[in-house]
Amino acid sequence: MNLRQLRQFVTLAETGNFHRAAEQLHMAQPPLSVSIRKLEEELGSPLFERTSSGVLLTAAGEAMLCDARTTLLHAERCRHAVQDTRSGDGGLVRLGIIGSATYALLPELIPSLRARYPKIELELSEATSSEILEGLVTRRFDAGLLRYPVLNPSGFEILPLDRDDFVLAVSEKSPLAERDAIALSDAAKEPFIMYPADKVPGLSALAMLRCQFSGFVPHVAQEAMQVQTIMSLVASGLGVGLVASVARLMMPKGIKCLPLTDNPPGFHVGIALALLPGGGNRTVEKFTEHALRFSSVPREDRTNPDRPV
């Protein structure tokens, strides 16, 4: 039994006549009769009762009709799925994301992607930047939204989408909260809530480097991997923390985020799209093209991974 025979069976059942069924199938009537007979022999039961005016479904034919239609429907969906994936207009993109990508970037990106490419499906998995890069290598992810700059971008295509800066999160009960902005060097003696180097090495290195640019090595009172955890610990009075300014969109009560006045020229943090070069997946390519529409980073910075953002 094959799809051709199933299509012939359904057409004959719906028309009730070999001649009309053959016309719809664009074939001669004798080959259709032979094909249906072979199908009945294979299944071991007659599917049609032949009459002088046409054919009627037997009980076995009635039992088969619904599943035959469903099988043809799924076969057609398979064909369209392959065509959509080949063209890039449909298919699955497995996307690794850092938590802060959900604050502003994804709420804009996903609705517009669905409007433009309704057949593209996103499978989102939250992970750290290092886990995303590892997932690209192991093919767990097709693409990733991670923290930029990347410590070791070798072997990856890194396309910055969002440019941001660190701000200093302080408790509203801290004397520092009386300020509207601060030089990070003025917080050198404060205890810091920092990122663990073994779990989020990129962000940990960036935060440490930012402190060194302001002339000090921070005293680390506590480590936390998630930005929300860092801000909660800051609110509890355990110390201050460096977070991307976009985190203010999800800022808990008891926190104030102070812009830094002593930012080194060219030092920024942001979110980038990470890919393995030469993937050849048209769906991922169209997702990438669409994501770059939301980039706030100049084109020359997106195409030069060694250029600081």
Contacts in CASP RR format, 6 or more apart in sequence:
PFRMAT RR
TARGET T0000
AUTHOR 0000-0000-0000
METHOD contacts of the structure
MODEL  1
MNLRQLRQFVTLAETGNFHRAAEQLHMAQPPLSVSIRKLEEELGSPLFER
TSSGVLLTAAGEAMLCDARTTLLHAERCRHAVQDTRSGDGGLVRLGIIGS
ATYALLPELIPSLRARYPKIELELSEATSSEILEGLVTRRFDAGLLRYPV
LNPSGFEILPLDRDDFVLAVSEKSPLAERDAIALSDAAKEPFIMYPADKV
PGLSALAMLRCQFSGFVPHVAQEAMQVQTIMSLVASGLGVGLVASVARLM
MPKGIKCLPLTDNPPGFHVGIALALLPGGGNRTVEKFTEHALRFSSVPRE
DRTNPDRPV
1 39 0 8 1.000
1 42 0 8 1.000
1 43 0 8 1.000
3 71 0 8 1.000
3 72 0 8 1.000
3 75 0 8 1.000
4 35 0 8 1.000
5 35 0 8 1.000
5 36 0 8 1.000
5 38 0 8 1.000
5 39 0 8 1.000
6 68 0 8 1.000
6 71 0 8 1.000
6 72 0 8 1.000
7 25 0 8 1.000
7 72 0 8 1.000
8 21 0 8 1.000
8 25 0 8 1.000
8 32 0 8 1.000
8 35 0 8 1.000
8 36 0 8 1.000
8 39 0 8 1.000
9 36 0 8 1.000
9 39 0 8 1.000
9 47 0 8 1.000
9 64 0 8 1.000
9 65 0 8 1.000
9 68 0 8 1.000
10 65 0 8 1.000
10 68 0 8 1.000
10 69 0 8 1.000
10 72 0 8 1.000
11 21 0 8 1.000
11 24 0 8 1.000
11 25 0 8 1.000
12 18 0 8 1.000
12 21 0 8 1.000
12 32 0 8 1.000
12 36 0 8 1.000
12 48 0 8 1.000
12 55 0 8 1.000
13 48 0 8 1.000
13 57 0 8 1.000
13 61 0 8 1.000
13 65 0 8 1.000
14 21 0 8 1.000
15 21 0 8 1.000
15 24 0 8 1.000
16 54 0 8 1.000
16 55 0 8 1.000
16 56 0 8 1.000
17 53 0 8 1.000
17 54 0 8 1.000
17 55 0 8 1.000
18 29 0 8 1.000
18 32 0 8 1.000
18 33 0 8 1.000
18 54 0 8 1.000
18 55 0 8 1.000
19 29 0 8 1.000
21 32 0 8 1.000
22 28 0 8 1.000
22 29 0 8 1.000
22 32 0 8 1.000
25 32 0 8 1.000
36 47 0 8 1.000
36 48 0 8 1.000
39 47 0 8 1.000
40 46 0 8 1.000
40 47 0 8 1.000
40 48 0 8 1.000
43 60 0 8 1.000
43 64 0 8 1.000
45 58 0 8 1.000
45 60 0 8 1.000
45 61 0 8 1.000
46 58 0 8 1.000
46 60 0 8 1.000
47 57 0 8 1.000
47 58 0 8 1.000
47 60 0 8 1.000
47 61 0 8 1.000
47 64 0 8 1.000
48 55 0 8 1.000
48 56 0 8 1.000
48 57 0 8 1.000
48 58 0 8 1.000
48 61 0 8 1.000
49 55 0 8 1.000
49 56 0 8 1.000
49 57 0 8 1.000
49 58 0 8 1.000
57 65 0 8 1.000
81 90 0 8 1.000
81 91 0 8 1.000
84 90 0 8 1.000
84 91 0 8 1.000
84 119 0 8 1.000
85 91 0 8 1.000
85 282 0 8 1.000
85 283 0 8 1.000
86 282 0 8 1.000
87 282 0 8 1.000
88 117 0 8 1.000
88 120 0 8 1.000
88 282 0 8 1.000
88 283 0 8 1.000
88 285 0 8 1.000
88 286 0 8 1.000
89 117 0 8 1.000
89 119 0 8 1.000
89 120 0 8 1.000
89 283 0 8 1.000
89 286 0 8 1.000
90 117 0 8 1.000
90 119 0 8 1.000
90 120 0 8 1.000
90 121 0 8 1.000
90 283 0 8 1.000
91 119 0 8 1.000
91 120 0 8 1.000
91 121 0 8 1.000
91 283 0 8 1.000
92 120 0 8 1.000
92 121 0 8 1.000
92 122 0 8 1.000
92 123 0 8 1.000
92 142 0 8 1.000
92 283 0 8 1.000
93 120 0 8 1.000
93 121 0 8 1.000
93 122 0 8 1.000
93 123 0 8 1.000
93 142 0 8 1.000
93 143 0 8 1.000
93 283 0 8 1.000
93 284 0 8 1.000
93 287 0 8 1.000
94 123 0 8 1.000
94 125 0 8 1.000
94 140 0 8 1.000
94 141 0 8 1.000
94 142 0 8 1.000
94 143 0 8 1.000
95 122 0 8 1.000
95 123 0 8 1.000
95 124 0 8 1.000
95 125 0 8 1.000
95 141 0 8 1.000
95 142 0 8 1.000
95 143 0 8 1.000
95 144 0 8 1.000
95 145 0 8 1.000
95 287 0 8 1.000
96 124 0 8 1.000
96 125 0 8 1.000
96 126 0 8 1.000
96 127 0 8 1.000
96 132 0 8 1.000
96 135 0 8 1.000
96 141 0 8 1.000
96 143 0 8 1.000
96 144 0 8 1.000
96 145 0 8 1.000
96 146 0 8 1.000
97 106 0 8 1.000
97 124 0 8 1.000
97 125 0 8 1.000
97 126 0 8 1.000
97 127 0 8 1.000
97 132 0 8 1.000
97 144 0 8 1.000
97 145 0 8 1.000
98 126 0 8 1.000
98 127 0 8 1.000
98 128 0 8 1.000
98 129 0 8 1.000
98 132 0 8 1.000
98 145 0 8 1.000
98 146 0 8 1.000
98 147 0 8 1.000
98 271 0 8 1.000
99 126 0 8 1.000
99 226 0 8 1.000
99 227 0 8 1.000
100 147 0 8 1.000
100 227 0 8 1.000
100 244 0 8 1.000
100 246 0 8 1.000
100 247 0 8 1.000
100 271 0 8 1.000
101 145 0 8 1.000
101 271 0 8 1.000
103 246 0 8 1.000
103 247 0 8 1.000
103 249 0 8 1.000
103 250 0 8 1.000
104 162 0 8 1.000
104 246 0 8 1.000
104 249 0 8 1.000
105 145 0 8 1.000
105 161 0 8 1.000
105 162 0 8 1.000
105 271 0 8 1.000
105 294 0 8 1.000
106 124 0 8 1.000
106 145 0 8 1.000
108 294 0 8 1.000
109 290 0 8 1.000
109 291 0 8 1.000
109 294 0 8 1.000
110 122 0 8 1.000
112 290 0 8 1.000
112 293 0 8 1.000
112 294 0 8 1.000
113 120 0 8 1.000
113 122 0 8 1.000
113 287 0 8 1.000
113 290 0 8 1.000
114 120 0 8 1.000
116 290 0 8 1.000
117 286 0 8 1.000
117 287 0 8 1.000
117 290 0 8 1.000
120 283 0 8 1.000
120 286 0 8 1.000
120 287 0 8 1.000
125 140 0 8 1.000
125 141 0 8 1.000
127 135 0 8 1.000
128 199 0 8 1.000
128 200 0 8 1.000
128 225 0 8 1.000
129 146 0 8 1.000
129 147 0 8 1.000
129 150 0 8 1.000
129 200 0 8 1.000
129 202 0 8 1.000
129 203 0 8 1.000
130 199 0 8 1.000
130 200 0 8 1.000
130 201 0 8 1.000
130 202 0 8 1.000
132 141 0 8 1.000
132 144 0 8 1.000
132 145 0 8 1.000
132 146 0 8 1.000
132 274 0 8 1.000
133 146 0 8 1.000
133 150 0 8 1.000
133 156 0 8 1.000
133 274 0 8 1.000
134 140 0 8 1.000
135 141 0 8 1.000
136 142 0 8 1.000
136 143 0 8 1.000
136 144 0 8 1.000
136 156 0 8 1.000
136 274 0 8 1.000
136 275 0 8 1.000
136 276 0 8 1.000
137 276 0 8 1.000
142 275 0 8 1.000
142 281 0 8 1.000
142 284 0 8 1.000
143 273 0 8 1.000
143 274 0 8 1.000
143 275 0 8 1.000
143 284 0 8 1.000
143 287 0 8 1.000
143 288 0 8 1.000
144 273 0 8 1.000
144 274 0 8 1.000
144 275 0 8 1.000
145 161 0 8 1.000
145 271 0 8 1.000
145 272 0 8 1.000
145 273 0 8 1.000
145 274 0 8 1.000
146 271 0 8 1.000
146 272 0 8 1.000
146 274 0 8 1.000
147 200 0 8 1.000
147 202 0 8 1.000
147 203 0 8 1.000
147 206 0 8 1.000
147 269 0 8 1.000
147 270 0 8 1.000
147 271 0 8 1.000
147 272 0 8 1.000
148 158 0 8 1.000
148 160 0 8 1.000
148 269 0 8 1.000
148 270 0 8 1.000
148 271 0 8 1.000
148 272 0 8 1.000
148 309 0 8 1.000
149 206 0 8 1.000
149 269 0 8 1.000
149 308 0 8 1.000
149 309 0 8 1.000
150 156 0 8 1.000
150 158 0 8 1.000
150 202 0 8 1.000
150 272 0 8 1.000
150 274 0 8 1.000
150 305 0 8 1.000
151 201 0 8 1.000
151 202 0 8 1.000
151 205 0 8 1.000
153 305 0 8 1.000
155 276 0 8 1.000
155 277 0 8 1.000
156 274 0 8 1.000
156 275 0 8 1.000
156 276 0 8 1.000
156 277 0 8 1.000
157 274 0 8 1.000
157 275 0 8 1.000
157 276 0 8 1.000
157 277 0 8 1.000
157 305 0 8 1.000
158 272 0 8 1.000
158 273 0 8 1.000
158 274 0 8 1.000
158 305 0 8 1.000
159 272 0 8 1.000
159 273 0 8 1.000
159 274 0 8 1.000
159 275 0 8 1.000
159 288 0 8 1.000
159 291 0 8 1.000
159 292 0 8 1.000
159 295 0 8 1.000
159 302 0 8 1.000
160 270 0 8 1.000
160 271 0 8 1.000
160 272 0 8 1.000
160 295 0 8 1.000
160 297 0 8 1.000
160 301 0 8 1.000
160 302 0 8 1.000
160 309 0 8 1.000
161 270 0 8 1.000
161 271 0 8 1.000
161 272 0 8 1.000
161 273 0 8 1.000
161 291 0 8 1.000
161 292 0 8 1.000
161 294 0 8 1.000
161 295 0 8 1.000
161 296 0 8 1.000
161 297 0 8 1.000
162 246 0 8 1.000
162 270 0 8 1.000
162 271 0 8 1.000
162 272 0 8 1.000
162 294 0 8 1.000
162 295 0 8 1.000
162 296 0 8 1.000
162 297 0 8 1.000
163 268 0 8 1.000
163 270 0 8 1.000
163 296 0 8 1.000
163 297 0 8 1.000
163 309 0 8 1.000
164 244 0 8 1.000
164 245 0 8 1.000
164 246 0 8 1.000
164 268 0 8 1.000
164 269 0 8 1.000
164 270 0 8 1.000
164 271 0 8 1.000
165 244 0 8 1.000
165 245 0 8 1.000
165 259 0 8 1.000
165 260 0 8 1.000
165 263 0 8 1.000
165 268 0 8 1.000
165 269 0 8 1.000
166 184 0 8 1.000
166 206 0 8 1.000
166 207 0 8 1.000
166 210 0 8 1.000
166 242 0 8 1.000
166 243 0 8 1.000
166 244 0 8 1.000
166 245 0 8 1.000
166 260 0 8 1.000
166 263 0 8 1.000
166 269 0 8 1.000
167 242 0 8 1.000
167 243 0 8 1.000
167 244 0 8 1.000
167 245 0 8 1.000
167 247 0 8 1.000
167 248 0 8 1.000
167 257 0 8 1.000
167 258 0 8 1.000
167 259 0 8 1.000
167 260 0 8 1.000
168 176 0 8 1.000
168 182 0 8 1.000
168 184 0 8 1.000
168 187 0 8 1.000
168 240 0 8 1.000
168 241 0 8 1.000
168 242 0 8 1.000
168 257 0 8 1.000
168 258 0 8 1.000
168 260 0 8 1.000
169 230 0 8 1.000
169 231 0 8 1.000
169 234 0 8 1.000
169 240 0 8 1.000
169 241 0 8 1.000
169 242 0 8 1.000
169 243 0 8 1.000
169 247 0 8 1.000
169 251 0 8 1.000
169 255 0 8 1.000
169 256 0 8 1.000
169 257 0 8 1.000
169 258 0 8 1.000
170 176 0 8 1.000
170 177 0 8 1.000
170 187 0 8 1.000
170 234 0 8 1.000
170 239 0 8 1.000
170 240 0 8 1.000
170 241 0 8 1.000
170 255 0 8 1.000
170 256 0 8 1.000
170 257 0 8 1.000
170 258 0 8 1.000
171 177 0 8 1.000
171 234 0 8 1.000
171 235 0 8 1.000
171 236 0 8 1.000
171 237 0 8 1.000
171 239 0 8 1.000
171 240 0 8 1.000
171 254 0 8 1.000
171 255 0 8 1.000
171 256 0 8 1.000
172 235 0 8 1.000
172 254 0 8 1.000
172 255 0 8 1.000
172 256 0 8 1.000
173 237 0 8 1.000
173 254 0 8 1.000
174 237 0 8 1.000
174 240 0 8 1.000
176 182 0 8 1.000
176 186 0 8 1.000
176 187 0 8 1.000
176 190 0 8 1.000
176 240 0 8 1.000
176 258 0 8 1.000
177 256 0 8 1.000
179 258 0 8 1.000
180 258 0 8 1.000
180 259 0 8 1.000
181 258 0 8 1.000
181 259 0 8 1.000
181 260 0 8 1.000
181 261 0 8 1.000
182 258 0 8 1.000
182 259 0 8 1.000
182 260 0 8 1.000
182 261 0 8 1.000
183 214 0 8 1.000
183 260 0 8 1.000
183 261 0 8 1.000
183 262 0 8 1.000
184 210 0 8 1.000
184 211 0 8 1.000
184 213 0 8 1.000
184 214 0 8 1.000
184 242 0 8 1.000
184 260 0 8 1.000
184 262 0 8 1.000
185 214 0 8 1.000
185 215 0 8 1.000
185 216 0 8 1.000
185 262 0 8 1.000
187 240 0 8 1.000
188 211 0 8 1.000
188 214 0 8 1.000
188 215 0 8 1.000
188 216 0 8 1.000
188 218 0 8 1.000
189 219 0 8 1.000
190 218 0 8 1.000
190 219 0 8 1.000
190 239 0 8 1.000
190 240 0 8 1.000
191 219 0 8 1.000
191 220 0 8 1.000
191 221 0 8 1.000
191 222 0 8 1.000
191 238 0 8 1.000
191 239 0 8 1.000
191 240 0 8 1.000
192 211 0 8 1.000
192 218 0 8 1.000
192 219 0 8 1.000
192 220 0 8 1.000
192 221 0 8 1.000
192 239 0 8 1.000
192 240 0 8 1.000
192 241 0 8 1.000
192 242 0 8 1.000
193 220 0 8 1.000
193 221 0 8 1.000
193 222 0 8 1.000
193 223 0 8 1.000
193 224 0 8 1.000
193 230 0 8 1.000
193 233 0 8 1.000
193 234 0 8 1.000
193 238 0 8 1.000
193 239 0 8 1.000
193 240 0 8 1.000
193 241 0 8 1.000
194 204 0 8 1.000
194 207 0 8 1.000
194 208 0 8 1.000
194 218 0 8 1.000
194 220 0 8 1.000
194 222 0 8 1.000
194 223 0 8 1.000
194 241 0 8 1.000
194 242 0 8 1.000
195 202 0 8 1.000
195 203 0 8 1.000
195 204 0 8 1.000
195 207 0 8 1.000
195 223 0 8 1.000
195 224 0 8 1.000
195 225 0 8 1.000
195 230 0 8 1.000
196 204 0 8 1.000
196 223 0 8 1.000
196 224 0 8 1.000
196 225 0 8 1.000
197 204 0 8 1.000
197 205 0 8 1.000
199 225 0 8 1.000
200 225 0 8 1.000
206 269 0 8 1.000
207 242 0 8 1.000
208 217 0 8 1.000
208 218 0 8 1.000
210 242 0 8 1.000
210 267 0 8 1.000
211 217 0 8 1.000
211 218 0 8 1.000
211 242 0 8 1.000
213 262 0 8 1.000
213 264 0 8 1.000
213 267 0 8 1.000
214 262 0 8 1.000
221 238 0 8 1.000
221 239 0 8 1.000
222 233 0 8 1.000
222 238 0 8 1.000
222 239 0 8 1.000
224 230 0 8 1.000
224 233 0 8 1.000
227 243 0 8 1.000
227 244 0 8 1.000
227 247 0 8 1.000
227 250 0 8 1.000
228 250 0 8 1.000
228 252 0 8 1.000
230 241 0 8 1.000
230 243 0 8 1.000
231 241 0 8 1.000
231 243 0 8 1.000
231 247 0 8 1.000
231 251 0 8 1.000
231 252 0 8 1.000
231 255 0 8 1.000
232 252 0 8 1.000
233 239 0 8 1.000
234 240 0 8 1.000
234 241 0 8 1.000
234 255 0 8 1.000
235 252 0 8 1.000
235 253 0 8 1.000
235 254 0 8 1.000
235 255 0 8 1.000
243 257 0 8 1.000
244 269 0 8 1.000
244 270 0 8 1.000
245 257 0 8 1.000
245 259 0 8 1.000
247 257 0 8 1.000
248 257 0 8 1.000
251 257 0 8 1.000
266 308 0 8 1.000
266 309 0 8 1.000
267 308 0 8 1.000
268 308 0 8 1.000
268 309 0 8 1.000
270 309 0 8 1.000
273 288 0 8 1.000
273 291 0 8 1.000
273 292 0 8 1.000
275 284 0 8 1.000
275 288 0 8 1.000
292 302 0 8 1.000
295 302 0 8 1.000
297 309 0 8 1.000
300 307 0 8 1.000
301 307 0 8 1.000
301 309 0 8 1.000
END
